[in-house]
Amino acid sequence: MWKSVFLAAGIFACVAGAELLLIDSAVVLPVDGRGDPSVFTAPDWAPWGLISAGAVTILHFCALPAAGGKDPAGATLSEPRFR
């Protein structure tokens, strides 16, 4: 389960960083429709920081062992691979 959480977090961070590269600012409206809208402007380092953190998290996903204590070939990690 943790392996999929790391993959999802990495993909989310990469997509959010790519979106921040494409937009300059976003207008956030209140949920109830009343009140003043606020403008969100990300700092210059935010897109590249999110993309790099997401890439490192995806690489961490690749380095985690497979679920259930088995390697990709199907052998249990505590057993020798060849007999």
Secondary structure, DSSP 8 states (H G I E B T S, - for coil): -HHHHHHHHHHHHHHHHHHHHH-S-EEE--TTS-S--EEE---TTHHHHHHHHHHHHHHHHHHS--GGGB-TTS-BTTS-S--
